[in-house]
Amino acid sequence: MYELLSKHLKLNAEIVLEAPDRSSLTYRELNDTLINLKNTFKDLLISKSDPVAMVLPNGPDLGVLFLASACFGIAAPLNPNYSKKEFLFFLTDLKARVLIVDPELKSEATLAAKELGIPVLNLLPNEKAGVFKLNPIHDLPNKMKLIDSSNCEPSLLLHTSGTTSTPKLVQLTGENLIQSALNIGNTLKLNERDTCLNIMPLFHIHGLVAVFMASILFSGKLICPPGFNALTFFKFLKKYMPTWYSGVPTMHQAILQRSIRNLDIIKKYPLRFIRSSSAALPKPVLKELESTFQCSVIEAYGMTEASHQIASNPLPPELRKPGTVGKEAGPKIKIIGSNGNDLPCNQVGEIIIKGKNVIKSYVNNPKANEDSFHENWFRTGDLGLIDEEGYLTISGRIKEIINKGGEKVSPKEIDDVLQEMPAVEQVVCFAINDNKYGEDIGCAIVLAPGMLLTEQEIVMHASKYLARFKIPSKFLFLNEIPKGATGKIQRIGLAKKLGLQNG
């Protein structure tokens, strides 16, 4: 991947990375660091076909190590918050050659690696952002064949979320990653005057490609704090004066909660745009973001198997359609029916995609490969429609559809209706087991601060817009809805997490 990356890497003295309590890194220094890491990998007998697992706090070191590993090995970043059992699974499934960790980070990863006999390297940060040393705890064993790369040359390995089954292992090539980052940068019209404040975790495709790689390929500056914290967001907005950030809806909502106390900062340090992806952005949240920050909110649609971006709303003066995820912004998109035939405009069906940023197969998973492709098009598992102007609306996941006594219900449709209530801050509807219908509809709600709402009021509001069988039967008022590692609310498996069913 280095050959592809180097075509876009400006070797100048402009700053590429900044981080709190670290000195800045220039583009020339970034390239020097990558070359040094190439030599380090060579000394450690790490080659292009070796998966390099990494468990590190968010920040510039993780970003640079990802780039180096993607160029000179196979990058495999993991969530530091996994349990030992989870690390045992992921490290085994990755066939990791080594594990790189921050010795100061409290994580079960090192224990899991030692149990599996995987060598561990300690990452020791320099005072300069993105510069570090790798110190082996013990020697690496002789190289052995690990990942079968006969069909491609992977640069990144990531697992799907796997909420109801074993996670699938996605292999992305350098071409996949570079192409997707270029698609994103062109969509957002990124340039050397842009500064991005990264609030996304760098073990997830959204942060790695849409934020980290896109910024670098378009010669921008990237601010890498240790992670997302709504309490420090406005401090960083004032200190670093970013022109944009990208996040998931729950992050935007947390930022909005604290915006009223930081209106002066918002006015003095304006953003060029805000990007939202990885989950549906409720229309009221989009409107409040635009009203508060006085800039465009660009909602996009992506997934790991597409190296992130699939579709995106455009920047002004082109038309943005709230409630849609915009137009094709990389791969080709089609809608097909249950019989596999193409559907016309405004008809809901499965979204399928094909392009240079889309995978050709999963790793060692014939069943998933058989199920996930239709005539060389990748089946996203998402339902949606394309209107006459080419804008895509997501209706939900096929696996999330609730079968209530034979009636098929899209929980996202209910979410959209209830989210319009001023008292509702967050809402997610989901399937619950039911003796009569097989499945019924549960609804988890977080109320806006200081607001009150009864079940009867919710039902009365929903009845104005929804058929009776779509009204939830079970309501849970929560302080917080359980989220995944990236801050994304995961509908599948929510009933179990909330104690509404066993197994």
C-alpha positions as CSV (number, residue, x, y, z in Angstrom):
1,M,0.0,0.0,0.0
2,Y,2.9,2.3,0.5
3,E,3.4,2.8,-3.2
4,L,-0.3,3.9,-3.5
5,L,-0.1,6.1,-0.4
6,S,3.2,7.8,-1.4
7,K,1.6,9.1,-4.6
8,H,-0.6,11.4,-2.4
9,L,1.7,12.0,0.5
10,K,3.1,15.5,0.4
11,L,6.7,15.5,1.7
12,N,6.7,19.1,3.1
13,A,7.0,20.9,6.4
14,E,3.2,21.3,6.8
15,I,1.8,19.8,10.0
16,V,-0.2,16.6,9.5
17,L,-0.7,15.4,13.1
18,E,-1.3,17.2,16.4
19,A,-2.3,15.8,19.8
20,P,-2.6,17.2,23.3
21,D,0.7,17.3,25.2
22,R,2.7,16.2,22.2
23,S,4.6,18.3,19.7
24,S,3.3,18.3,16.1
25,L,4.4,16.0,13.2
26,T,4.9,17.2,9.7
27,Y,4.2,15.4,6.4
28,R,8.0,14.9,5.9
29,E,8.4,13.5,9.4
30,L,5.4,11.2,8.9
31,N,7.1,9.7,5.8
32,D,10.4,9.3,7.7
33,T,8.5,7.6,10.5
34,L,6.9,5.2,8.1
35,I,10.2,4.3,6.5
36,N,11.8,3.8,10.0
37,L,8.9,1.5,10.9
38,K,9.4,-0.4,7.7
39,N,13.0,-1.1,8.8
40,T,11.8,-2.0,12.3
41,F,9.3,-4.5,10.9
42,K,12.1,-6.0,8.8
43,D,14.4,-6.4,11.8
44,L,11.5,-8.0,13.7
45,L,10.9,-10.4,10.8
46,I,7.4,-8.9,10.2
47,S,6.6,-9.2,6.5
48,K,3.8,-8.0,4.2
49,S,1.7,-11.2,4.8
50,D,1.8,-10.9,8.6
51,P,-1.2,-9.7,10.6
52,V,-0.1,-7.1,13.1
53,A,-2.7,-6.9,16.0
54,M,-2.6,-3.6,17.9
55,V,-4.3,-2.6,21.2
56,L,-3.6,1.0,21.9
57,P,-5.4,4.1,23.1
58,N,-6.9,6.4,20.5
59,G,-4.4,8.9,19.3
60,P,-1.7,9.7,16.8
61,D,0.5,6.6,17.6
62,L,-2.4,4.2,16.8
63,G,-3.0,6.1,13.5
64,V,0.6,6.0,12.4
65,L,1.0,2.4,13.4
66,F,-2.1,1.5,11.4
67,L,-0.6,3.2,8.3
68,A,2.8,1.5,8.8
69,S,1.2,-1.9,9.4
70,A,-1.2,-1.5,6.4
71,C,1.8,-0.6,4.2
72,F,4.4,-3.2,5.4
73,G,2.3,-5.9,7.1
74,I,-1.5,-6.3,7.6
75,A,-3.0,-3.9,10.1
76,A,-5.4,-5.4,12.7
77,P,-6.5,-2.8,15.3
78,L,-8.6,-4.1,18.1
79,N,-10.9,-2.5,20.7
80,P,-8.9,-2.2,24.0
81,N,-12.1,-2.8,26.0
82,Y,-12.5,-6.4,24.9
83,S,-12.6,-9.1,27.5
84,K,-9.8,-11.8,27.7
85,K,-12.3,-14.2,26.1
86,E,-12.9,-11.9,23.2
87,F,-9.2,-11.2,22.7
88,L,-8.6,-15.0,22.6
89,F,-11.1,-15.3,19.8
90,F,-10.0,-12.3,17.8
91,L,-6.3,-13.0,18.0
92,T,-6.8,-16.6,17.1
93,D,-9.1,-15.7,14.2
94,L,-6.7,-13.1,12.9
95,K,-3.8,-15.5,13.2
96,A,-1.9,-12.6,14.5
97,R,1.9,-12.6,14.0
98,V,2.5,-10.1,16.9
99,L,0.5,-8.0,19.3
100,I,1.5,-4.4,19.8
101,V,0.3,-2.8,23.1
102,D,0.7,0.3,25.2
103,P,2.1,-1.0,28.5
104,E,0.3,1.8,30.3
105,L,-3.1,0.7,29.0
106,K,-5.2,-1.5,31.2
107,S,-6.2,-4.3,28.8
108,E,-6.6,-8.1,28.8
109,A,-4.9,-8.3,25.5
110,T,-1.4,-9.2,26.7
111,L,-2.7,-12.0,28.9
112,A,-4.6,-13.5,25.9
113,A,-1.6,-13.2,23.6
114,K,0.7,-14.9,26.1
115,E,-1.8,-17.7,26.5
116,L,-1.8,-18.1,22.7
117,G,2.0,-17.9,22.4
118,I,1.8,-14.7,20.4
119,P,4.8,-12.3,20.8
120,V,4.0,-8.9,22.4
121,L,5.7,-5.6,21.5
122,N,5.5,-2.6,23.8
123,L,4.9,0.7,22.1
124,L,6.8,3.5,23.8
125,P,5.7,7.0,22.7
126,N,8.1,9.8,21.8
127,E,7.2,13.4,22.7
128,K,6.4,14.0,19.0
129,A,2.9,12.9,17.9
130,G,2.9,9.7,16.0
131,V,6.6,8.8,16.8
132,F,7.4,5.8,19.0
133,K,9.6,2.8,19.6
134,L,8.6,-0.8,19.5
135,N,10.3,-2.9,22.2
136,P,9.9,-6.7,22.0
137,I,9.1,-8.5,25.3
138,H,10.8,-11.6,23.8
139,D,12.0,-12.7,20.4
140,L,9.6,-13.4,17.6
141,P,9.5,-17.0,16.3
142,N,10.4,-17.9,12.8
143,K,7.8,-16.8,10.2
144,M,5.0,-19.1,9.3
145,K,2.2,-19.0,6.8
146,L,-0.7,-17.2,8.5
147,I,-3.4,-15.5,6.4
148,D,-4.2,-16.9,3.0
149,S,-3.7,-14.0,0.7
150,S,-3.8,-15.9,-2.6
151,N,-6.9,-14.0,-3.8
152,C,-5.8,-10.5,-2.7
153,E,-3.1,-8.7,-0.8
154,P,-4.9,-7.4,2.3
155,S,-3.7,-4.3,4.1
156,L,-6.3,-4.2,6.9
157,L,-8.3,-6.9,8.8
158,L,-11.4,-6.0,10.7
159,H,-14.3,-8.0,12.1
160,T,-17.9,-7.2,11.6
161,S,-19.9,-6.4,14.7
162,G,-21.4,-9.9,14.9
163,T,-24.2,-9.1,17.3
164,T,-26.1,-12.4,16.8
165,S,-23.5,-14.7,15.3
166,T,-19.7,-15.2,15.0
167,P,-18.2,-12.0,13.6
168,K,-17.0,-12.2,10.0
169,L,-13.4,-11.3,9.1
170,V,-13.2,-8.6,6.4
171,Q,-9.9,-8.2,4.5
172,L,-9.4,-4.8,2.7
173,T,-6.6,-4.2,0.2
174,G,-4.5,-1.0,-0.1
175,E,-6.5,-0.2,-3.3
176,N,-9.8,-0.6,-1.3
177,L,-8.6,1.8,1.4
178,I,-7.0,4.4,-0.8
179,Q,-10.0,4.5,-3.2
180,S,-12.5,4.9,-0.4
181,A,-10.5,7.7,1.2
182,L,-10.3,9.5,-2.2
183,N,-14.0,9.1,-2.6
184,I,-14.6,10.7,0.8
185,G,-12.2,13.5,0.3
186,N,-13.7,14.4,-3.1
187,T,-17.2,14.3,-1.6
188,L,-16.2,16.7,1.1
189,K,-14.0,18.8,-1.1
190,L,-11.1,18.4,1.4
191,N,-8.0,20.4,0.9
192,E,-4.8,21.6,2.7
193,R,-6.7,24.3,4.5
194,D,-8.8,21.8,6.4
195,T,-8.3,20.6,9.9
196,C,-10.2,17.6,11.2
197,L,-10.8,16.9,14.9
198,N,-11.0,13.1,15.2
199,I,-13.5,11.9,17.7
200,M,-13.9,8.4,16.2
201,P,-12.0,5.3,17.5
202,L,-9.2,4.2,15.2
203,F,-10.1,0.5,15.5
204,H,-13.2,1.2,13.3
205,I,-13.4,1.7,9.5
206,H,-15.2,5.1,10.0
207,G,-12.3,6.7,11.9
208,L,-9.5,4.9,10.0
209,V,-10.6,5.8,6.5
210,A,-13.1,8.7,6.6
211,V,-11.1,10.7,9.1
212,F,-7.5,9.5,9.2
213,M,-6.7,8.5,5.7
214,A,-8.9,11.0,3.9
215,S,-7.3,13.9,5.8
216,I,-3.8,12.7,5.0
217,L,-4.5,12.0,1.3
218,F,-5.8,15.5,0.8
219,S,-3.0,17.2,2.7
220,G,-5.1,18.3,5.7
221,K,-4.2,18.5,9.3
222,L,-5.5,16.0,11.8
223,I,-6.1,16.5,15.5
224,C,-5.9,13.2,17.5
225,P,-7.0,13.5,21.1
226,P,-7.0,10.3,23.3
227,G,-10.7,9.6,22.5
228,F,-14.1,11.2,22.4
229,N,-15.2,13.2,25.4
230,A,-18.0,15.7,25.0
231,L,-16.6,17.6,28.0
232,T,-13.4,18.4,26.2
233,F,-14.8,18.8,22.6
234,F,-15.3,22.5,22.9
235,K,-11.9,23.0,24.5
236,F,-10.3,21.3,21.5
237,L,-12.6,23.3,19.1
238,K,-11.2,26.5,20.6
239,K,-7.5,25.3,20.8
240,Y,-7.1,23.7,17.4
241,M,-9.8,25.5,15.3
242,P,-10.9,22.5,13.2
243,T,-12.9,23.0,10.0
244,W,-14.8,19.7,10.4
245,Y,-15.4,16.5,12.3
246,S,-17.1,13.2,11.6
247,G,-19.1,11.2,14.2
248,V,-22.0,8.9,14.9
249,P,-25.4,10.2,16.0
250,T,-24.9,9.5,19.7
251,M,-21.7,11.6,19.6
252,H,-23.5,14.5,17.9
253,Q,-26.3,14.3,20.5
254,A,-23.7,14.4,23.4
255,I,-22.1,17.4,21.8
256,L,-25.4,19.2,21.4
257,Q,-26.2,18.6,25.1
258,R,-23.2,20.8,26.0
259,S,-23.5,23.3,23.2
260,I,-25.7,25.8,25.1
261,R,-22.8,26.5,27.4
262,N,-20.3,26.9,24.6
263,L,-22.2,29.1,22.1
264,D,-19.4,31.8,22.1
265,I,-16.8,29.2,21.1
266,I,-19.1,27.8,18.4
267,K,-19.5,31.3,16.9
268,K,-15.9,32.3,17.2
269,Y,-14.5,29.1,15.8
270,P,-16.9,28.0,13.0
271,L,-16.9,24.6,11.3
272,R,-17.1,24.3,7.5
273,F,-19.3,21.2,7.8
274,I,-20.1,18.3,10.1
275,R,-20.2,14.7,8.8
276,S,-22.4,11.9,10.3
277,S,-22.2,8.2,9.4
278,S,-22.3,4.6,10.7
279,A,-26.0,5.0,11.9
280,A,-29.1,6.8,10.9
281,L,-29.1,10.5,12.0
282,P,-32.6,11.5,13.3
283,K,-33.9,14.5,11.5
284,P,-34.4,16.6,14.6
285,V,-30.8,16.1,15.6
286,L,-29.6,17.1,12.1
287,K,-31.7,20.3,12.3
288,E,-30.5,21.1,15.7
289,L,-26.9,20.6,14.7
290,E,-27.2,22.9,11.7
291,S,-29.0,25.5,13.7
292,T,-26.4,25.4,16.6
293,F,-23.2,25.2,14.5
294,Q,-24.5,27.2,11.5
295,C,-23.0,24.8,9.0
296,S,-24.1,22.0,6.8
297,V,-24.5,18.5,8.2
298,I,-23.5,15.9,5.7
299,E,-25.0,12.5,6.3
300,A,-23.3,9.5,4.7
301,Y,-23.7,5.7,4.5
302,G,-20.9,3.2,4.8
303,M,-19.9,-0.2,6.1
304,T,-16.7,-2.1,6.7
305,E,-17.1,-4.3,3.6
306,A,-17.1,-1.1,1.5
307,S,-14.0,0.4,3.2
308,H,-16.6,2.7,4.6
309,Q,-18.3,5.1,2.2
310,I,-21.1,4.0,-0.1
311,A,-23.3,7.1,-0.4
312,S,-23.3,10.6,0.8
313,N,-25.2,13.8,0.7
314,P,-23.3,16.5,-1.2
315,L,-22.0,19.8,0.1
316,P,-23.9,23.0,-0.8
317,P,-24.8,24.4,-3.2
318,E,-25.9,20.8,-4.3
319,L,-29.1,19.5,-2.8
320,R,-29.0,17.8,0.6
321,K,-32.0,15.7,1.5
322,P,-32.5,15.1,5.2
323,G,-33.7,11.6,5.9
324,T,-31.6,10.2,3.0
325,V,-28.0,9.2,2.9
326,G,-27.4,11.0,-0.4
327,K,-26.3,9.7,-3.8
328,E,-23.7,7.2,-4.9
329,A,-20.3,8.4,-3.6
330,G,-18.0,5.6,-4.6
331,P,-19.4,2.2,-5.5
332,K,-22.3,1.6,-7.8
333,I,-25.6,1.1,-6.0
334,K,-28.7,-1.0,-7.0
335,I,-31.9,-2.0,-5.3
336,I,-33.1,-5.6,-5.9
337,G,-36.2,-7.5,-4.9
338,S,-36.4,-10.9,-3.1
339,N,-36.2,-12.6,-6.5
340,G,-32.9,-10.8,-7.3
341,N,-34.4,-8.6,-10.0
342,D,-33.6,-4.9,-10.2
343,L,-36.3,-2.6,-8.7
344,P,-37.4,0.8,-10.1
345,C,-37.3,4.1,-8.3
346,N,-39.0,4.5,-5.0
347,Q,-39.5,0.7,-4.4
348,V,-37.9,-0.7,-1.2
349,G,-35.6,-3.7,-1.6
350,E,-32.1,-4.9,-0.7
351,I,-29.2,-2.5,-1.4
352,I,-26.4,-4.1,-3.3
353,I,-23.0,-2.5,-4.3
354,K,-20.0,-3.0,-6.5
355,G,-16.8,-0.9,-6.8
356,K,-13.1,-0.6,-6.2
357,N,-13.6,0.0,-2.5
358,V,-15.8,-3.1,-2.0
359,I,-14.5,-6.5,-0.8
360,K,-14.5,-9.6,-3.1
361,S,-14.8,-12.1,-0.2
362,Y,-14.6,-12.6,3.5
363,V,-11.7,-14.5,5.0
364,N,-12.1,-18.3,5.3
365,N,-15.9,-18.1,5.3
366,P,-17.5,-20.0,2.3
367,K,-21.0,-19.7,3.8
368,A,-20.8,-16.0,4.2
369,N,-19.3,-15.6,0.7
370,E,-22.1,-17.7,-0.8
371,D,-24.8,-15.6,1.0
372,S,-23.3,-12.2,0.6
373,F,-22.8,-11.8,-3.2
374,H,-25.3,-11.6,-6.0
375,E,-23.8,-11.8,-9.5
376,N,-20.6,-10.2,-8.3
377,W,-22.5,-7.5,-6.4
378,F,-22.1,-7.3,-2.6
379,R,-25.3,-7.7,-0.7
380,T,-25.3,-5.1,2.1
381,G,-28.2,-6.7,4.1
382,D,-29.7,-3.2,4.2
383,L,-33.2,-2.3,2.9
384,G,-33.7,1.0,1.1
385,L,-35.0,2.8,-2.0
386,I,-33.5,5.2,-4.5
387,D,-35.7,8.2,-5.6
388,E,-35.9,9.7,-9.1
389,E,-33.1,12.1,-8.3
390,G,-30.7,9.3,-7.2
391,Y,-30.9,9.8,-3.4
392,L,-30.8,6.7,-1.2
393,T,-33.1,6.2,1.8
394,I,-32.3,3.4,4.3
395,S,-35.3,1.6,5.6
396,G,-33.4,-0.7,8.0
397,R,-31.5,-4.0,8.2
398,I,-33.1,-7.1,6.8
399,K,-32.1,-8.9,10.0
400,E,-33.7,-6.2,12.1
401,I,-37.2,-6.5,10.5
402,I,-39.7,-7.5,13.2
403,N,-42.1,-10.3,12.2
404,K,-45.2,-9.6,14.3
405,G,-47.6,-12.4,13.6
406,G,-46.8,-12.3,9.9
407,E,-46.8,-8.5,9.7
408,K,-43.3,-7.2,8.7
409,V,-42.3,-4.1,10.7
410,S,-39.3,-1.9,10.1
411,P,-38.2,-0.6,13.6
412,K,-36.5,2.4,12.0
413,E,-39.8,3.6,10.7
414,I,-41.1,3.7,14.3
415,D,-37.9,5.4,15.5
416,D,-38.3,8.2,13.0
417,V,-41.9,8.9,14.1
418,L,-41.1,8.9,17.9
419,Q,-37.9,10.9,17.4
420,E,-40.1,13.8,16.2
421,M,-41.5,14.2,19.8
422,P,-39.7,17.1,21.5
423,A,-39.4,15.2,24.8
424,V,-37.5,12.3,23.1
425,E,-33.7,12.6,23.0
426,Q,-32.9,9.0,21.8
427,V,-35.2,6.2,20.8
428,V,-34.6,2.7,19.4
429,C,-37.2,0.0,18.7
430,F,-36.4,-3.6,18.6
431,A,-37.8,-7.2,18.5
432,I,-38.9,-8.9,21.7
433,N,-40.1,-12.5,22.1
434,D,-43.9,-12.9,22.3
435,N,-45.9,-16.0,22.9
436,K,-48.8,-14.8,20.8
437,Y,-47.2,-13.1,17.8
438,G,-43.7,-14.8,17.9
439,E,-42.2,-11.3,18.0
440,D,-43.5,-8.0,19.2
441,I,-42.0,-4.5,19.4
442,G,-40.0,-3.1,22.3
443,C,-39.0,0.5,22.6
444,A,-36.1,2.0,24.6
445,I,-36.3,5.8,25.2
446,V,-34.1,8.4,26.7
447,L,-35.9,11.6,27.5
448,A,-34.4,15.1,26.9
449,P,-33.2,16.8,30.1
450,G,-36.1,18.1,32.2
451,M,-38.8,16.5,30.0
452,L,-41.6,14.2,31.0
453,L,-43.5,11.7,28.9
454,T,-45.9,8.9,29.5
455,E,-46.5,5.7,27.5
456,Q,-50.0,6.9,26.7
457,E,-48.7,10.1,25.2
458,I,-46.2,8.1,23.1
459,V,-49.0,5.8,21.9
460,M,-51.2,8.7,21.0
461,H,-48.5,10.4,19.0
462,A,-47.5,7.1,17.2
463,S,-51.1,6.3,16.3
464,K,-51.3,9.5,14.2
465,Y,-48.6,8.2,11.9
466,L,-48.4,4.4,12.2
467,A,-50.7,1.5,11.7
468,R,-51.9,-0.1,15.0
469,F,-49.7,-3.2,14.6
470,K,-46.6,-1.0,14.5
471,I,-47.2,0.5,17.9
472,P,-44.7,-0.8,20.5
473,S,-46.1,-3.0,23.3
474,K,-43.2,-2.5,25.7
475,F,-41.6,0.8,26.7
476,L,-38.4,1.2,28.7
477,F,-37.4,4.7,29.9
478,L,-33.6,4.6,30.3
479,N,-30.9,7.1,31.3
480,E,-28.7,5.6,28.5
481,I,-29.3,3.1,25.7
482,P,-26.5,0.5,25.5
483,K,-24.1,1.2,22.7
484,G,-21.4,-0.6,20.8
485,A,-17.7,0.2,20.9
486,T,-18.0,3.1,18.4
487,G,-20.9,4.7,20.2
488,K,-23.4,3.1,17.7
489,I,-26.7,1.8,19.1
490,Q,-27.0,-1.9,18.2
491,R,-30.6,-2.9,17.7
492,I,-30.0,-6.6,17.3
493,G,-29.5,-8.2,20.7
494,L,-30.8,-5.2,22.6
495,A,-33.7,-7.2,24.2
496,K,-31.1,-9.5,25.7
497,K,-28.9,-6.6,26.9
498,L,-31.9,-5.0,28.6
499,G,-32.9,-8.2,30.3
500,L,-36.1,-8.8,28.3
501,Q,-35.2,-12.3,27.1
502,N,-32.7,-15.1,27.8
503,G,-30.2,-16.7,25.4
